[in-house]
Amino acid sequence: MKRSSRLTRSEDIKRVRQDGLSSAHKAIVVGFLSNNLEKNRIAVIAGRSVGGAVQRNLAKRRIRSAFQGFQDNLHNGFDVVIIARKPILEIEYQSLVNALQSLLDRAGLMKDKVN
């Protein structure tokens, strides 16, 4: 994920979480809000409920890796916040990819289906 496409300001992340829409899975939550830009900005969050620093970093790496395949297939102009939940450390990677695809599709952010 390019650094220029990251959502880094806490005010922007709070705005997405409060004013945006969200879809949930047992391992992740995807929140999104229109940003009136020509690109998407992404934030990946793993709170202390996921585990210690090592587990949180692993969870974020897994999410970023899974998201990489969908990045070019999203409609532009959205801020997306992906929040890790504790079960993310226990599910298989392909299940995570499928869950992320399902949530992005349910949110209407996907241009086409990705196989």
N, C-alpha and C positions, 0 to 999 in steps of 0.2 A: 504494500500500500504506500503510495507516494506521500511524503510528508506534507506536500501542498494540499492534499485532499483529506487531511485529518482535521477533525473538529476538536480544537484544543482549549478554547476559552470556557471556563466553567459557567459563565452566564449563558452561552449558547447551548450548552448541554442541559442546563436547567430549563431553558425555554423549550427545548424539544421534549423533555420529560413532562413538563407541566401543560404545555399547549398543544403538543402533538398527539398523534394517534399511536397505538401500540398493538402488537400481536405477541402472544406468549406461547412458549413451549416449555416442557419441564426443565430443559437445560439452558435456554436463552430467552431473552425478551428483546424484541426489535421495536424501537420507537422511531418515528419519522415525522418530519415537518418540512413544508416547502421553504426554501431559502432565497428564492428570487435571484439565484445565480445561474450560471451556465454549467456548473459542475456540482457534483455531490461531495459532501464532506462527511466523514465517518469518525465516530468515537467508539472505542471498545472499552468497557468498564467491567472490572471484576472486584467486587467488594470483599471485605474481610470474611463474610459468610462463606465464601468459596474456599478459604483456607489461608495458609501463611503466604508469604511473598513468593515462594517458589511455585506453589499451586496457582496463585493468581496470575503470575507471569505465563505459566504453561497454558492456562485457560485462555488468556488473551492471544497467545501465539496460535493456538488452535483455531480460534475464531477468525483471526486475520487471514490465516491460511485458507480456511473454508470460504471466506468472503472473496478472496482473490479471484476465484473462478467466475463470480457473478458481477464483478465490478464493471466490466464493459457492457453488460447486458441490462443495466438499470436505466430507467428514465432519469434525465438530468434535472437538477434544480432542487435537490432534497438534502436536508441534514438527517443523518441516520445515526442513532445511538443503539449499540448492541450491548446488552447487559448479560453477563455470565451468571448462572445460578450454580449451586453446588453440584448437581448431577452432571455437569459438563465434564468433570474429571473421570466419570465412570462410563459414559456412553462411548461407543465406537466412533471413529472419525467419520465414516460414511454416514452414520446416523445423524451426526452433527451437520454435515453438508446437506443432507436431505431436509432436516428441520429448518435450516437457514433458508434453503430454497423455497420451502413451503411458506414460511413466514413472509419472505420478500414478495412472493407471488400473491399471497393473501392480502398483503398491504397494497397491492397494485403498483409496485415499484419495478417489476420485471417487464422488459420489452417483449421477450419471447420465452418460451420454455427452453431450459438448458438441460441437455442429457448428461 
